[in-house]
């Protein structure tokens, strides 16, 4: 296990590739929902080039037979004729074209033009049939030409950038798969029903988009990074929508900085979620730095965690990435300093040096950090049988920050002088608002195993916790430390390559 990334309980467990499929499965199981619905597409939000009948939507993937069967068995089939002028509900999906996002229906112009912008990105919208529809002429491969052409009746539609759809735009019209259309009740009931799940999604909405970084050895895979648009598309379009069908709603809040998070009134916002199960998904990277517009996706940790806690207090359960108290513990990396003297956990010795000490004298702060680390090592040697520490001047370790990602703020050191420089460099970074720096002993390593545990039960066997197994394992390492002590050249390898390279073919040792 990596000494410089003991985030196998921190960084690795709570982010990296927490796959969208795991979250969707957990949500579906917890809500008792398993309905499946067919996909269709809507025109993308284009500022100056509205689209109505475009050839790019003329061919559609064949709807899965099991999806249609599931809808028929659930009594949700809408394969009935419609006449021009019929009042209907259409299940609208913000990201349904899988490449770009669409327009956002908002309650009033202020919700779309001012920040933080928020609206119902997925859910039922009132519409009117624009042409007669005969089920006999419907072709699932040509939804654009043969589906139910509807005109949305909601008046306020905006982009995530704050641009409003013109009232006369052709984008108010869309041809929909019959499975996404419900006839309005003859008695004028205002809505198709209470959804099974209400998602509150808080995500990045700044001018500069987050790079999904899907390719390369340091890439996040086809789903992209968990704060990227690509990841949210994967989550809702490839997992939530096919499994839950039109039984959920998504209220999305687009934020640009910590001030946007502070403007959100949790008690009021939570009242807009109508479902029996209310869950929060927070797709941001909390850091202990002031907001930086050139660093998309990164927002101050205090504002992020405070919002999560407030929403939890209103009954909105945090489902991604963690409950706020767990998330705070993992992000801060404080658990390392608290648990390093517990023998069974095998956590490297770690302490914290206050930023004030570094500001007054980096060299004196480094001396104090090394002495504290040496004291911890002596206690471990006396009580746990670990090797006794060497001379103070030979102490090797890493200085690093909490609320940081992918070894961005890690500095390896050997001796007091190098630690002093590492402490100074970390403390004096531009926009840093940190209160302390973690100083941790160095542990030689060949590979870091990143273990992903998702929605695991905690069974007990004979009064003791049963062995749990990860849903996924990544085999990674940084292969180089540069002249400033920073980790470089991240490498990810297949399991067999890891066994051969790092364990000399010893499969049993790997297991």
Buried (B, 14 or more C-beta within 10 A) or exposed (E): BBBBBBBBBBBBBBBBBBBBBBBBBBBBEBBEBEBBBBBBBBBBBBEEEBBBEEEEBEEBEEBBEEBBEBBEEBEBEBBEEBEEEBBBBBBBBBBBBEEEBBBBBBEEEEBBBEBBBBBBBBBBBBBBBBBBBEBEEBEBEBBBBBBBBBBBEBEBBBBBEBBBBEEEBEBBBBBBBBBBBBBBEEEEEEBBEEBBBBBBBBBBBBEEBBEBBBEEEEBBBEBBBBBBBBBBBBBBBBBBBBBBBBBBBBBBBBBBBBBBBBEBEBEEBBEBBBBEBBBBBBBBBBBBBEBEEEBBBBBBBBBBBBBBBBBBEBEBEBBBBBBBEEBBBBBBBBBBBEBBBEEEEEBBBBBBBBBEBBEEBBBEBBBBBBBBBBEBBBBBEEEEEBEEBEEEEEBBBBBBBBBBBBBEBBBBBBBBEBBBBBBBBBBEEEEBBBEBBBBBBBBEBEBBBBBBEBEEEEEEEEEEEEEEEBBBEBBBBBEEBEEEBBBEEBBBBEEEEBBBBBBEEEEEEBE
